[in-house]
């Protein structure tokens, strides 16, 4: 335990009460490799209790609440998150292993999600539809009911914001299953929401193993919608499981996102985006830019600039707040190390410097001259590894960009406006950035992928549409 935690970490949060589980799981600090607290090991029975509590709220005041009332609660949550930014950041940094400055940005982003959705709550409207004489036809947006949220360990606060925040805005009641590797801020969010006045039972948090609590949530017959962020393999299982109950699923899965750098790009302006998008959170980011496609005329220059930046990167403990922290676990470190071994035949342009020991540290690595079909250019690594791929023509760049199974994010670096527009249409991805990458987080910007990157959209108003269902009313009045 450490000073920043003000709530029980080894409990379940069900129906507004901190409840005991039948067992607990150890929580490891990725920066040291040592356990520092415990969390509850939720069971299928605990999930059932949480779903039952959530369902009951839909028949109570929460089910009758107005958008204005819900928005005010979310606004209070956002304010409390801002007030606890430093505490939340230190908890997240230690739990996930990310540098403190990144964890601090995540806490601020969580508050921003609450602020955005608080303001959007009473802005979701239906429409009237011109129809036959004697009819008035209009549409309503209504909540699904009970929504299940299975979130990963890499960005707990941000994904709670864009998923749970949107669901609550539309009047759903939520059951949240955070990843067992990092769920302390999910529990903190429950405590904050309770303090802000969210009615009991509207948000329930059940930590536990994916194959136990997560599987029980995905197959529960009284869940009306599932939101999952994670791997392609698990996403496929969850979608198949939910299909047994004909439940809609939002899937935000993996990525192999490219940045295309053309001969007319401002390399100095691009450089921070090119590198940071690959090493943020030690590369453990679904939208990480792990492929840099460089026009051959500037390939050598760009490689040299990126190599210099990589050589200056420092890796250390989360609270040391260096450039890169540890990977989440020994298992993840082994996975990334195995990928690095597959690059033995490639040119290693540069790597960073590990400044700590004892944790799950790995040096950020940049490979140059990588063939587009190489495994390091095709498979999601989920570690601080980037590859530079040369190209000669615009058509070749598009072909390479679209050559993986994924389609989450892409970026185009060019001053040519016509090229920007052409490629924005031709590249298969859910988000396209021009002369930037990530747009500062973009709470307002719809986010999601194509192909094996998933389907459905989070963030912005699109998330609110996704966490609601459309009802058409046709009134005949003669």
C-alpha positions in Angstrom: 0.0 0.0 0.0 1.1 3.6 -0.5 0.0 7.0 0.8 -2.0 8.1 -2.3 -4.7 5.3 -1.9 -7.7 6.4 0.1 -10.1 3.5 -0.7 -10.0 -0.2 -0.2 -8.1 -1.9 -3.0 -9.0 -5.5 -2.1 -12.8 -5.0 -2.3 -15.5 -5.2 -4.9 -17.7 -2.1 -5.5 -21.2 -3.4 -5.9 -24.5 -1.5 -5.4 -22.6 1.3 -3.8 -20.9 -0.9 -1.2 -17.3 -2.0 -0.8 -17.8 -5.8 -0.6 -15.4 -8.7 0.1 -14.5 -11.2 -2.5 -13.8 -14.9 -1.8 -10.2 -14.4 -2.8 -7.6 -11.8 -3.6 -4.9 -11.3 -6.3 -1.4 -9.8 -5.8 -0.6 -6.5 -7.5 2.9 -6.1 -8.8 4.8 -2.9 -9.3 6.3 -3.2 -12.9 9.2 -0.9 -11.9 10.4 -3.3 -9.2 8.9 -6.6 -10.0 7.6 -6.8 -6.4 4.0 -7.0 -5.1 2.8 -4.0 -3.2 -0.9 -4.5 -2.6 -3.8 -6.8 -3.4 -7.1 -6.6 -5.3 -10.3 -8.6 -5.1 -10.6 -11.7 -7.3 -14.2 -11.3 -8.5 -16.2 -14.4 -9.4 -19.1 -15.2 -11.7 -21.3 -14.8 -8.7 -20.0 -11.4 -8.0 -20.6 -10.4 -11.7 -24.2 -11.6 -11.3 -24.7 -9.5 -8.2 -23.3 -6.5 -10.0 -25.5 -7.0 -13.0 -28.5 -7.4 -10.8 -27.7 -4.2 -8.9 -27.3 -2.3 -12.2 -30.6 -3.6 -13.6 -32.4 -2.5 -10.5 -31.3 1.1 -11.0 -33.0 1.3 -14.3 -36.3 0.9 -12.5 -35.4 3.6 -10.0 -34.6 7.3 -10.0 -31.6 6.7 -12.3 -33.9 5.3 -15.0 -36.1 8.3 -14.7 -33.2 10.9 -14.5 -33.0 13.7 -17.0 -30.0 14.3 -19.2 -29.4 17.6 -17.3 -29.2 15.7 -14.0 -26.8 13.1 -15.4 -24.7 15.8 -16.9 -24.4 17.5 -13.5 -23.2 14.3 -11.8 -20.6 13.8 -14.5 -19.4 17.4 -14.1 -19.0 16.8 -10.4 -17.0 13.6 -11.1 -14.8 15.5 -13.5 -14.1 18.2 -10.9 -13.2 15.7 -8.2 -10.9 13.9 -10.6 -9.1 17.2 -11.3 -8.7 17.8 -7.6 -7.1 14.4 -7.2 -5.0 14.5 -10.3 -1.7 14.1 -8.5 -2.9 11.2 -6.4 -4.5 9.4 -9.3 -1.3 10.0 -11.4 0.9 8.4 -8.8 -1.4 5.4 -8.4 -1.6 4.9 -12.1 2.2 5.3 -12.6 3.0 2.7 -10.0 0.2 0.3 -11.1 0.9 0.5 -14.8 4.6 1.5 -14.8 4.2 4.6 -17.0 6.2 7.7 -16.3 4.5 10.1 -13.9 4.0 12.8 -16.6 2.1 10.4 -18.8 -0.1 9.2 -15.9 -0.8 12.8 -15.0 -2.0 13.4 -18.5 -4.2 10.4 -18.3 -5.9 11.8 -15.1 -6.5 15.1 -16.8 -7.9 13.3 -19.8 -10.3 11.4 -17.5 -11.5 14.7 -16.1 -11.9 16.1 -19.6 -14.0 13.1 -20.7 -16.4 13.8 -17.8 -16.5 17.5 -18.7 -17.2 16.8 -22.3 -19.9 14.2 -21.7 -21.4 16.4 -18.9 -21.8 19.2 -21.5 -23.0 16.8 -24.2 -25.6 15.0 -22.1 -28.5 17.3 -23.0 -27.4 17.9 -26.6 -28.4 14.4 -27.9 -31.6 14.9 -29.8 -33.8 12.9 -32.1 -35.2 14.1 -35.4 -38.5 14.5 -37.1 -38.9 12.6 -40.4 -41.1 13.8 -43.3 -43.6 11.1 -44.0 -47.1 10.4 -45.2 -49.9 13.0 -44.8 -51.5 12.5 -41.5 -48.4 11.2 -39.7 -45.8 12.8 -37.4 -42.7 10.6 -37.2 -39.8 11.3 -34.8 -36.9 9.4 -33.3 -35.7 9.0 -29.7 -32.3 7.9 -28.3 -32.6 5.6 -25.4 -30.0 3.8 -23.3 -29.3 0.1 -24.0 -29.8 -0.7 -20.3 -27.0 -2.5 -18.5 -23.7 -2.2 -20.2 -20.6 -4.3 -19.6 -17.1 -2.7 -19.8 -14.0 -4.9 -20.0 -11.0 -2.6 -20.1 -7.2 -3.3 -20.4 -4.3 -2.4 -18.2 -2.5 0.2 -20.4 -4.8 3.2 -20.0 -7.4 2.5 -17.3 -8.3 6.1 -16.6 -8.6 7.2 -20.3 -10.7 4.1 -21.3 -13.0 4.4 -18.3 -13.6 8.0 -19.4 -14.4 7.3 -23.0 -16.4 4.1 -22.3 -18.1 4.3 -18.9 -18.4 8.1 -19.2 -20.3 7.8 -22.4 -22.5 5.0 -21.2 -23.5 6.9 -18.0 -24.3 10.0 -20.0 -26.9 8.1 -22.0 -28.5 6.7 -18.8 -27.1 3.2 -18.9 -26.1 1.4 -15.7 -22.6 -0.1 -15.8 -20.6 -3.1 -14.7 -16.9 -2.5 -15.1 -14.3 -5.4 -15.2 -10.8 -3.8 -15.1 -7.8 -5.8 -16.1 -6.2 -7.7 -13.2 -2.8 -6.2 -14.1 -3.8 -2.7 -13.3 -7.1 -1.7 -11.9 -6.4 0.6 -8.9 -7.6 3.7 -10.7 -10.8 1.9 -11.7 -11.5 1.4 -8.1 -10.6 5.0 -7.4 -13.0 6.2 -10.0 -15.8 4.2 -8.3 -15.0 6.0 -5.0 -15.0 9.4 -6.7 -18.3 8.7 -8.6 -19.8 7.7 -5.3 -18.6 10.9 -3.6 -20.0 12.9 -6.5 -23.5 11.5 -5.9 -23.8 8.9 -8.6 -26.7 6.7 -7.3 -25.8 3.4 -5.8 -25.8 0.5 -8.2 -25.3 2.6 -11.3 -21.6 1.9 -11.5 -20.3 -1.5 -10.2 -16.6 -2.4 -10.4 -15.6 -6.1 -10.2 -11.8 -6.8 -10.5 -10.7 -10.3 -11.3 -9.2 -12.6 -13.9 -10.4 -12.3 -17.5 -11.2 -16.0 -17.7 -13.4 -15.8 -14.6 -15.0 -12.4 -14.1 -14.5 -11.2 -17.6 -15.9 -14.3 -19.2 -18.9 -14.2 -16.8 -19.6 -10.6 -17.8 -19.4 -11.3 -21.5 -21.9 -14.2 -21.4 -24.3 -12.8 -18.8 -27.8 -13.0 -20.2 -28.9 -9.7 -18.6 -26.2 -7.5 -20.2 -27.5 -5.3 -23.0 -24.2 -4.1 -24.5 -20.5 -5.0 -24.2 -17.6 -2.6 -24.7 -14.2 -4.3 -24.9 -10.7 -2.9 -25.4 -7.9 -5.4 -25.8 -6.3 -8.0 -28.0 -7.7 -9.4 -31.2 -7.8 -12.9 -29.8 -9.8 -12.0 -26.7 -12.0 -9.6 -28.6 -13.0 -12.4 -31.0 -14.0 -14.6 -28.0 -16.0 -11.9 -26.4 -17.9 -11.1 -29.6 -18.7 -14.8 -30.2 -19.8 -15.1 -26.5 -22.0 -12.0 -26.7 -23.5 -13.2 -29.9 -25.1 -16.1 -28.0 -27.3 -13.5 -26.3 -27.6 -11.3 -29.4 -25.8 -8.5 -27.6 -24.1 -5.7 -29.5 -20.4 -5.3 -28.9 -18.0 -2.3 -29.4 -14.5 -3.7 -30.0 -11.4 -1.5 -29.9 -8.5 -3.9 -30.6 -5.0 -3.8 -31.9 -3.1 -1.6 -34.4 0.0 -1.3 -36.5 -0.4 2.3 -37.3 1.8 4.0 -39.9 3.1 7.5 -40.3 3.8 8.4 -43.9 6.6 11.0 -44.3 6.9 12.5 -47.7 9.8 14.5 -49.3 8.2 17.8 -48.6 7.5 17.1 -44.9 8.8 19.4 -42.1 11.1 16.8 -40.5 11.9 18.8 -37.4 8.2 19.4 -36.7 7.4 15.7 -37.4 10.2 14.2 -35.3 8.6 14.4 -31.8 5.4 12.9 -33.1 7.2 10.2 -35.0 9.1 9.0 -32.0 6.7 9.7 -29.1 3.8 7.9 -30.8 5.9 4.8 -30.7 7.4 4.9 -27.2 4.5 6.4 -25.2 3.6 4.1 -22.4 6.5 1.9 -23.4 4.8 1.3 -26.8 1.9 -0.4 -25.0 -0.7 1.5 -26.8 -3.2 0.2 -29.4 -2.8 3.4 -31.5 1.0 3.4 -31.2 2.8 4.3 -34.4 5.1 1.4 -34.9 5.7 1.9 -38.6 7.4 4.9 -40.1 7.1 5.0 -43.9 9.7 7.4 -45.3 10.1 8.7 -48.9 13.5 7.5 -50.2 14.7 11.0 -50.9 14.5 11.9 -47.2 14.9 8.3 -45.8 18.6 8.7 -44.7 18.0 12.1 -43.1 15.0 11.0 -41.2 16.6 7.8 -40.0 19.6 9.8 -38.7 17.3 12.2 -36.9 15.2 9.4 -35.3 18.3 7.5 -34.4 19.7 10.5 -32.5 16.5 10.9 -30.6 16.3 7.2 -29.8 19.9 7.2 -28.5 19.0 9.9 -26.0 15.9 8.1 -24.6 16.2 7.0 -20.9 14.2 4.2 -19.4 13.5 3.9 -15.7 11.1 3.5 -12.9 7.7 5.1 -13.3 8.1 7.6 -10.5 11.6 8.6 -11.8 9.5 10.2 -14.6 12.0 9.5 -17.4 11.1 9.1 -21.1 10.0 5.4 -20.9 8.9 3.2 -18.0 8.8 -0.5 -17.7 6.6 -3.0 -19.5 3.6 -4.1 -17.5 4.8 -7.6 -16.6 7.6 -10.2 -17.1 5.3 -11.9 -19.6 5.0 -8.8 -21.7 8.7 -8.2 -21.5 9.3 -11.8 -22.8 6.9 -11.2 -25.7 8.7 -8.0 -26.8 12.1 -9.6 -26.3 11.0 -12.4 -28.6 10.0 -9.9 -31.3 13.4 -8.2 -30.9 15.0 -11.5 -31.5 13.1 -11.8 -34.8 14.8 -8.6 -35.9 18.3 -10.2 -35.8 18.5 -9.9 -39.6 17.6 -6.2 -39.6 19.6 -3.0 -39.3 19.3 -1.8 -35.7 19.5 2.0 -36.1 19.5 2.9 -32.4 18.2 2.0 -29.0 17.7 3.9 -25.7 19.3 3.4 -22.4 17.9 1.5 -19.4 18.8 3.4 -16.2 17.2 1.1 -13.6 17.2 -2.6 -12.6 14.8 -5.0 -11.0 11.7 -4.1 -13.1 10.4 -5.1 -16.5 12.6 -2.7 -18.5 13.5 -3.0 -22.1 15.4 -0.5 -24.3 13.4 1.3 -27.0 14.6 0.0 -30.3 14.6 1.5 -33.8 15.1 -0.7 -36.9 15.8 0.8 -40.3 15.3 -0.5 -43.8 12.7 -3.0 -42.8 10.9 -4.9 -45.5 7.1 -4.2 -45.4 6.3 -7.9 -45.0 8.7 -8.6 -42.1 7.0 -9.7 -38.9 8.2 -6.5 -37.1 6.3 -4.5 -39.8 3.2 -6.6 -39.7 2.5 -7.8 -36.2 1.5 -5.7 -33.2 4.4 -5.8 -30.7 3.0 -3.8 -27.9 6.4 -2.6 -26.9 8.8 0.4 -27.6 9.8 -0.9 -31.0 9.6 1.1 -34.3 10.5 0.3 -37.8 11.4 2.6 -40.7 10.3 1.5 -44.2 11.4 3.3 -47.3 9.1 3.9 -50.3 9.4 5.5 -53.7 5.9 6.5 -54.8 2.7 7.7 -53.3 0.9 4.6 -54.5 3.6 2.4 -52.9 3.2 4.2 -49.6 -0.6 3.6 -49.6 -0.1 0.0 -50.5 2.4 -0.5 -47.6 0.2 1.5 -45.2 -2.8 -0.8 -46.0 -0.8 -4.1 -46.0 -1.5 -5.2 -42.4 -4.6 -6.7 -40.9 -5.1 -3.6 -38.8 -6.6 -0.1 -39.5 -6.7 2.1 -36.4 -4.7 5.3 -36.9 -2.5 6.7 -39.6 -0.7 10.0 -40.2 0.4 11.9 -43.3 3.3 14.3 -43.2 3.3 16.5 -46.3 2.7 20.1 -47.3 0.9 19.0 -50.5 -2.8 19.7 -49.9 -4.0 17.5 -52.8 -1.9 14.6 -51.6 -3.3 15.0 -48.0 -6.8 14.7 -49.3 -6.1 11.8 -51.6 -4.4 9.7 -49.0 -6.8 10.5 -46.3 -9.4 8.7 -48.5 -7.2 5.9 -49.6 -5.7 4.8 -46.3 -7.7 2.3 -44.4 -7.9 3.5 -40.8 -10.5 4.9 -38.4 -8.5 8.1 -37.7 -6.2 10.0 -40.2 -4.0 12.8 -38.9 -2.3 15.3 -41.2 0.9 16.9 -40.1 0.3 15.7 -36.5 -0.4 12.5 -34.7 -3.1 11.9 -32.0 -4.4 15.5 -32.0 -3.6 15.9 -28.3 -5.8 13.0 -27.2 -8.9 14.3 -28.9 -11.7 13.5 -26.4 -14.0 15.0 -29.0 -12.8 13.0 -31.9 -14.5 9.7 -32.8 -12.0 6.8 -32.3 -12.1 3.2 -33.6 -10.8 1.0 -36.3 -11.4 -1.2 -39.3 -10.3 -4.7 -40.0 -8.8 -6.4 -37.0 -8.6 -3.1 -35.2 -12.3 -3.6 -34.3 -15.6 -1.9 -35.0 -17.8 0.7 -33.3 -16.6 4.2 -32.3 -15.6 5.7 -28.9 -15.0 9.3 -28.0 -17.1 12.3 -29.1 -20.8 12.2 -29.9 -20.3 9.0 -31.8 -19.7 7.2 -28.5 -23.0 8.5 -27.2 -24.8 7.2 -30.2 -23.1 3.8 -29.7 -24.3 3.6 -26.1 -27.9 4.3 -27.1 -30.5 2.7 -29.3 -32.7 4.5 -31.7 -36.5 4.3 -31.4 -38.8 5.5 -34.2 -42.2 6.7 -33.3 -44.8 7.1 -36.0 -48.0 8.9 -34.8 -51.1 8.8 -37.1 -53.4 11.7 -36.4 -55.3 12.0 -39.6 
